Structures are given as structure tokens and as C-alpha cells.
Amino acid sequence: MQVEVAYARPDVQVIIPVCVAEGVSAAEAIQTSGVLEKFPEIDLAVNKIGIFGKVCGLDQPLRQGDRVEIYRPLIADPKESRRQRAARKGEGKA
């Protein structure tokens, strides 16, 4: 069956098509894709993964057409970023 493995950095994004056997796990698809060799900064003990934006475990069995996404750690806290934007917008009002 055909699946994809996706990873993105600010400077490069890749989606690697992979042909795997039925019932293969997300971890096996990642290994098969070769993405870990291309991007040595990926540490599956640290980086979360998901399928189409929904976080899952490495043992998640895949289905035809799934896209396994490897997520980077967030640089900034999203809640704090929203607060700062709201504060900046509020400064302009009188």
C-alpha cells in the first residue's frame, strides 16, 4: 500500500512516498522512507508524530493513503504568542 512520510523545517519541506505492507506501523514507514538519514536532527524519542494532523504513537497501524507527519518542537508557546498579538492590537486603540 502507498503512504507518505512528511517532515518540514523552516528551510525545507519533504513528503516522501513509501510503498509498505498492509498493517505496517508509523515507525516502520518512517524507517523505510529514509527521512531519518536525510534529517539527523529527528529523534523519534523527542519528536511527536501524527497522521493528517492528529497526534499518534509510533505503533499506530497505517492505512492506504495515510500521511505520517513528523513534528518539530514549537519555538514559541502559541498561547503566549496570541496574548502578545492581542496586546499589540489593544495598544493602537484609544
VMD Tcl script that builds the backbone (N, CA, C; Angstrom):
set m [mol new atoms 282]
animate dup $m
set s [atomselect $m all]
$s set {name element resname resid chain x y z} {
  {N N MET 1 A 0.844 -1.178 0.000}
  {CA C MET 1 A 0.000 0.000 0.000}
  {C C MET 1 A 0.885 1.235 0.000}
  {N N GLN 2 A 0.334 2.330 -0.459}
  {CA C GLN 2 A 1.084 3.576 -0.590}
  {C C GLN 2 A 0.745 4.519 0.570}
  {N N VAL 3 A 1.785 5.032 1.250}
  {CA C VAL 3 A 1.640 6.047 2.298}
  {C C VAL 3 A 2.693 7.122 2.047}
  {N N GLU 4 A 2.641 8.193 2.830}
  {CA C GLU 4 A 3.623 9.262 2.721}
  {C C GLU 4 A 4.189 9.569 4.095}
  {N N VAL 5 A 5.442 10.003 4.104}
  {CA C VAL 5 A 6.084 10.472 5.325}
  {C C VAL 5 A 6.470 11.925 5.081}
  {N N ALA 6 A 6.043 12.820 5.973}
  {CA C ALA 6 A 6.271 14.256 5.796}
  {C C ALA 6 A 7.077 14.826 6.952}
  {N N TYR 7 A 7.984 15.737 6.606}
  {CA C TYR 7 A 8.768 16.456 7.611}
  {C C TYR 7 A 9.073 17.835 7.050}
  {N N ALA 8 A 9.075 18.851 7.920}
  {CA C ALA 8 A 9.338 20.214 7.460}
  {C C ALA 8 A 10.200 20.954 8.464}
  {N N ARG 9 A 11.160 21.680 7.905}
  {CA C ARG 9 A 11.933 22.664 8.653}
  {C C ARG 9 A 11.619 24.009 8.015}
  {N N PRO 10 A 12.017 25.108 8.637}
  {CA C PRO 10 A 11.736 26.402 8.015}
  {C C PRO 10 A 12.329 26.531 6.600}
  {N N ASP 11 A 13.439 25.842 6.350}
  {CA C ASP 11 A 14.119 25.988 5.063}
  {C C ASP 11 A 13.798 24.897 4.038}
  {N N VAL 12 A 13.192 23.799 4.457}
  {CA C VAL 12 A 12.919 22.699 3.523}
  {C C VAL 12 A 11.756 21.850 4.034}
  {N N GLN 13 A 10.940 21.395 3.089}
  {CA C GLN 13 A 9.833 20.504 3.421}
  {C C GLN 13 A 9.907 19.307 2.476}
  {N N VAL 14 A 9.663 18.109 3.026}
  {CA C VAL 14 A 9.665 16.915 2.182}
  {C C VAL 14 A 8.425 16.073 2.456}
  {N N ILE 15 A 7.903 15.480 1.400}
  {CA C ILE 15 A 6.865 14.465 1.502}
  {C C ILE 15 A 7.382 13.288 0.692}
  {N N ILE 16 A 7.655 12.193 1.382}
  {CA C ILE 16 A 8.283 11.033 0.756}
  {C C ILE 16 A 7.253 9.926 0.594}
  {N N PRO 17 A 6.926 9.552 -0.647}
  {CA C PRO 17 A 6.008 8.428 -0.859}
  {C C PRO 17 A 6.730 7.113 -0.530}
  {N N VAL 18 A 6.006 6.215 0.144}
  {CA C VAL 18 A 6.589 4.942 0.556}
  {C C VAL 18 A 5.585 3.823 0.271}
  {N N CYS 19 A 6.077 2.743 -0.287}
  {CA C CYS 19 A 5.244 1.561 -0.504}
  {C C CYS 19 A 5.556 0.577 0.627}
  {N N VAL 20 A 4.538 0.235 1.416}
  {CA C VAL 20 A 4.715 -0.634 2.581}
  {C C VAL 20 A 3.650 -1.731 2.583}
  {N N ALA 21 A 3.870 -2.731 3.415}
  {CA C ALA 21 A 2.914 -3.830 3.538}
  {C C ALA 21 A 1.708 -3.397 4.366}
  {N N GLU 22 A 0.600 -4.075 4.171}
  {CA C GLU 22 A -0.613 -3.828 4.973}
  {C C GLU 22 A -0.274 -3.970 6.464}
  {N N GLY 23 A -0.837 -3.097 7.289}
  {CA C GLY 23 A -0.687 -3.203 8.739}
  {C C GLY 23 A 0.639 -2.710 9.284}
  {N N VAL 24 A 1.480 -2.111 8.451}
  {CA C VAL 24 A 2.764 -1.600 8.920}
  {C C VAL 24 A 2.530 -0.451 9.897}
  {N N SER 25 A 3.447 -0.274 10.857}
  {CA C SER 25 A 3.305 0.804 11.841}
  {C C SER 25 A 3.894 2.106 11.300}
  {N N ALA 26 A 3.544 3.196 11.948}
  {CA C ALA 26 A 4.079 4.503 11.563}
  {C C ALA 26 A 5.600 4.500 11.674}
  {N N ALA 27 A 6.136 3.890 12.719}
  {CA C ALA 27 A 7.591 3.836 12.904}
  {C C ALA 27 A 8.263 3.097 11.751}
  {N N GLU 28 A 7.672 2.002 11.315}
  {CA C GLU 28 A 8.248 1.238 10.208}
  {C C GLU 28 A 8.221 2.048 8.911}
  {N N ALA 29 A 7.159 2.788 8.674}
  {CA C ALA 29 A 7.078 3.625 7.477}
  {C C ALA 29 A 8.130 4.730 7.523}
  {N N ILE 30 A 8.333 5.315 8.694}
  {CA C ILE 30 A 9.355 6.359 8.847}
  {C C ILE 30 A 10.732 5.777 8.546}
  {N N GLN 31 A 11.027 4.617 9.103}
  {CA C GLN 31 A 12.313 3.963 8.849}
  {C C GLN 31 A 12.494 3.676 7.361}
  {N N THR 32 A 11.467 3.135 6.730}
  {CA C THR 32 A 11.528 2.775 5.313}
  {C C THR 32 A 11.737 3.994 4.419}
  {N N SER 33 A 11.199 5.134 4.817}
  {CA C SER 33 A 11.258 6.345 3.992}
  {C C SER 33 A 12.667 6.904 3.824}
  {N N GLY 34 A 13.546 6.638 4.782}
  {CA C GLY 34 A 14.892 7.204 4.743}
  {C C GLY 34 A 14.983 8.621 5.285}
  {N N VAL 35 A 13.886 9.143 5.814}
  {CA C VAL 35 A 13.870 10.528 6.319}
  {C C VAL 35 A 14.828 10.710 7.502}
  {N N LEU 36 A 15.026 9.663 8.300}
  {CA C LEU 36 A 15.914 9.792 9.463}
  {C C LEU 36 A 17.365 9.971 9.036}
  {N N GLU 37 A 17.742 9.400 7.905}
  {CA C GLU 37 A 19.106 9.579 7.392}
  {C C GLU 37 A 19.273 10.966 6.764}
  {N N LYS 38 A 18.228 11.465 6.116}
  {CA C LYS 38 A 18.297 12.780 5.472}
  {C C LYS 38 A 18.278 13.912 6.489}
  {N N PHE 39 A 17.600 13.690 7.613}
  {CA C PHE 39 A 17.444 14.733 8.637}
  {C C PHE 39 A 17.853 14.153 9.995}
  {N N PRO 40 A 19.156 14.137 10.285}
  {CA C PRO 40 A 19.634 13.510 11.530}
  {C C PRO 40 A 19.143 14.188 12.807}
  {N N GLU 41 A 18.590 15.401 12.702}
  {CA C GLU 41 A 18.072 16.082 13.896}
  {C C GLU 41 A 16.773 15.451 14.407}
  {N N ILE 42 A 16.141 14.613 13.594}
  {CA C ILE 42 A 14.905 13.954 14.027}
  {C C ILE 42 A 15.247 12.897 15.065}
  {N N ASP 43 A 14.614 12.986 16.221}
  {CA C ASP 43 A 14.757 11.999 17.290}
  {C C ASP 43 A 13.349 11.539 17.645}
  {N N LEU 44 A 13.002 10.329 17.256}
  {CA C LEU 44 A 11.637 9.846 17.476}
  {C C LEU 44 A 11.296 9.663 18.954}
  {N N ALA 45 A 12.298 9.733 19.827}
  {CA C ALA 45 A 12.031 9.715 21.267}
  {C C ALA 45 A 11.586 11.103 21.735}
  {N N VAL 46 A 11.873 12.134 20.923}
  {CA C VAL 46 A 11.535 13.515 21.281}
  {C C VAL 46 A 10.427 14.064 20.385}
  {N N ASN 47 A 10.595 13.925 19.060}
  {CA C ASN 47 A 9.629 14.471 18.111}
  {C C ASN 47 A 8.321 13.694 18.164}
  {N N LYS 48 A 7.221 14.430 18.205}
  {CA C LYS 48 A 5.910 13.785 18.121}
  {C C LYS 48 A 5.620 13.489 16.662}
  {N N ILE 49 A 4.722 12.539 16.431}
  {CA C ILE 49 A 4.283 12.240 15.074}
  {C C ILE 49 A 2.768 12.235 15.041}
  {N N GLY 50 A 2.233 12.312 13.839}
  {CA C GLY 50 A 0.790 12.270 13.679}
  {C C GLY 50 A 0.435 11.797 12.286}
  {N N ILE 51 A -0.845 11.557 12.090}
  {CA C ILE 51 A -1.372 11.188 10.780}
  {C C ILE 51 A -2.412 12.243 10.424}
  {N N PHE 52 A -2.152 12.967 9.344}
  {CA C PHE 52 A -3.027 14.060 8.893}
  {C C PHE 52 A -3.377 15.015 10.035}
  {N N GLY 53 A -2.370 15.424 10.819}
  {CA C GLY 53 A -2.577 16.433 11.846}
  {C C GLY 53 A -3.070 15.930 13.185}
  {N N LYS 54 A -3.307 14.641 13.315}
  {CA C LYS 54 A -3.766 14.076 14.585}
  {C C LYS 54 A -2.623 13.274 15.204}
  {N N VAL 55 A -2.166 13.713 16.377}
  {CA C VAL 55 A -1.036 13.069 17.037}
  {C C VAL 55 A -1.353 11.606 17.318}
  {N N CYS 56 A -0.342 10.759 17.070}
  {CA C CYS 56 A -0.498 9.320 17.323}
  {C C CYS 56 A 0.831 8.762 17.801}
  {N N GLY 57 A 0.828 7.496 18.161}
  {CA C GLY 57 A 2.037 6.827 18.610}
  {C C GLY 57 A 2.779 6.175 17.458}
  {N N LEU 58 A 4.016 5.826 17.708}
  {CA C LEU 58 A 4.833 5.176 16.692}
  {C C LEU 58 A 4.282 3.814 16.281}
  {N N ASP 59 A 3.505 3.197 17.163}
  {CA C ASP 59 A 2.964 1.864 16.882}
  {C C ASP 59 A 1.635 1.910 16.116}
  {N N GLN 60 A 1.185 3.106 15.754}
  {CA C GLN 60 A -0.088 3.262 15.038}
  {C C GLN 60 A -0.042 2.517 13.698}
  {N N PRO 61 A -0.958 1.559 13.473}
  {CA C PRO 61 A -1.007 0.901 12.161}
  {C C PRO 61 A -1.520 1.866 11.100}
  {N N LEU 62 A -0.948 1.777 9.922}
  {CA C LEU 62 A -1.309 2.694 8.843}
  {C C LEU 62 A -2.314 2.071 7.890}
  {N N ARG 63 A -3.029 2.965 7.190}
  {CA C ARG 63 A -3.971 2.551 6.146}
  {C C ARG 63 A -3.528 3.169 4.830}
  {N N GLN 64 A -4.014 2.623 3.757}
  {CA C GLN 64 A -3.711 3.126 2.421}
  {C C GLN 64 A -3.932 4.637 2.366}
  {N N GLY 65 A -2.925 5.364 1.871}
  {CA C GLY 65 A -3.062 6.800 1.676}
  {C C GLY 65 A -2.734 7.663 2.877}
  {N N ASP 66 A -2.430 7.072 4.033}
  {CA C ASP 66 A -2.099 7.871 5.217}
  {C C ASP 66 A -0.838 8.699 4.975}
  {N N ARG 67 A -0.774 9.867 5.634}
  {CA C ARG 67 A 0.433 10.682 5.619}
  {C C ARG 67 A 0.939 10.781 7.058}
  {N N VAL 68 A 2.098 10.204 7.312}
  {CA C VAL 68 A 2.734 10.266 8.623}
  {C C VAL 68 A 3.532 11.558 8.680}
  {N N GLU 69 A 3.234 12.388 9.677}
  {CA C GLU 69 A 3.892 13.684 9.815}
  {C C GLU 69 A 4.784 13.669 11.052}
  {N N ILE 70 A 6.009 14.121 10.883}
  {CA C ILE 70 A 6.952 14.225 11.993}
  {C C ILE 70 A 6.996 15.691 12.394}
  {N N TYR 71 A 6.661 15.969 13.655}
  {CA C TYR 71 A 6.540 17.350 14.124}
  {C C TYR 71 A 7.807 17.801 14.837}
  {N N ARG 72 A 8.181 19.075 14.600}
  {CA C ARG 72 A 9.292 19.696 15.315}
  {C C ARG 72 A 8.750 20.310 16.597}
  {N N PRO 73 A 9.609 20.460 17.610}
  {CA C PRO 73 A 9.158 21.153 18.827}
  {C C PRO 73 A 8.804 22.598 18.494}
  {N N LEU 74 A 7.817 23.143 19.192}
  {CA C LEU 74 A 7.414 24.533 18.976}
  {C C LEU 74 A 8.493 25.476 19.482}
  {N N ILE 75 A 8.732 26.552 18.739}
  {CA C ILE 75 A 9.716 27.551 19.146}
  {C C ILE 75 A 9.106 28.483 20.187}
  {N N ALA 76 A 7.841 28.826 20.006}
  {CA C ALA 76 A 7.157 29.741 20.921}
  {C C ALA 76 A 5.856 29.095 21.397}
  {N N ASP 77 A 5.440 29.470 22.593}
  {CA C ASP 77 A 4.179 28.991 23.141}
  {C C ASP 77 A 3.034 29.682 22.405}
  {N N PRO 78 A 2.130 28.915 21.750}
  {CA C PRO 78 A 1.051 29.539 20.978}
  {C C PRO 78 A 0.163 30.460 21.801}
  {N N LYS 79 A -0.116 30.097 23.042}
  {CA C LYS 79 A -0.975 30.945 23.876}
  {C C LYS 79 A -0.300 32.285 24.167}
  {N N GLU 80 A 0.987 32.236 24.469}
  {CA C GLU 80 A 1.717 33.467 24.750}
  {C C GLU 80 A 1.803 34.338 23.501}
  {N N SER 81 A 2.004 33.728 22.340}
  {CA C SER 81 A 2.047 34.483 21.088}
  {C C SER 81 A 0.727 35.204 20.836}
  {N N ARG 82 A -0.405 34.536 21.095}
  {CA C ARG 82 A -1.722 35.161 20.925}
  {C C ARG 82 A -1.889 36.342 21.882}
  {N N ARG 83 A -1.461 36.153 23.133}
  {CA C ARG 83 A -1.562 37.242 24.117}
  {C C ARG 83 A -0.775 38.462 23.648}
  {N N GLN 84 A 0.427 38.235 23.140}
  {CA C GLN 84 A 1.259 39.356 22.684}
  {C C GLN 84 A 0.630 40.069 21.492}
  {N N ARG 85 A 0.064 39.306 20.542}
  {CA C ARG 85 A -0.613 39.930 19.396}
  {C C ARG 85 A -1.804 40.749 19.851}
  {N N ALA 86 A -2.604 40.194 20.777}
  {CA C ALA 86 A -3.768 40.905 21.285}
  {C C ALA 86 A -3.354 42.172 22.007}
  {N N ALA 87 A -2.267 42.122 22.762}
  {CA C ALA 87 A -1.794 43.295 23.475}
  {C C ALA 87 A -1.343 44.387 22.496}
  {N N ARG 88 A -0.674 43.986 21.407}
  {CA C ARG 88 A -0.226 44.947 20.404}
  {C C ARG 88 A -1.417 45.611 19.716}
  {N N LYS 89 A -2.457 44.824 19.411}
  {CA C LYS 89 A -3.660 45.377 18.780}
  {C C LYS 89 A -4.348 46.348 19.733}
  {N N GLY 90 A -4.366 46.014 21.027}
  {CA C GLY 90 A -5.022 46.856 22.012}
  {C C GLY 90 A -4.305 48.170 22.230}
  {N N GLU 91 A -3.007 48.234 21.991}
  {CA C GLU 91 A -2.245 49.476 22.168}
  {C C GLU 91 A -2.644 50.522 21.144}
  {N N GLY 92 A -3.065 50.119 19.980}
  {CA C GLY 92 A -3.427 51.053 18.925}
  {C C GLY 92 A -4.783 51.693 19.113}
  {N N LYS 93 A -5.605 51.177 20.028}
  {CA C LYS 93 A -6.961 51.720 20.259}
  {C C LYS 93 A -6.919 52.786 21.339}
  {N N ALA 94 A -7.773 53.780 21.202}
  {CA C ALA 94 A -7.816 54.850 22.207}
  {C C ALA 94 A -9.140 54.882 22.890}
}
mol reanalyze $m
mol bondsrecalc $m
mol representation Tube
mol addrep $m
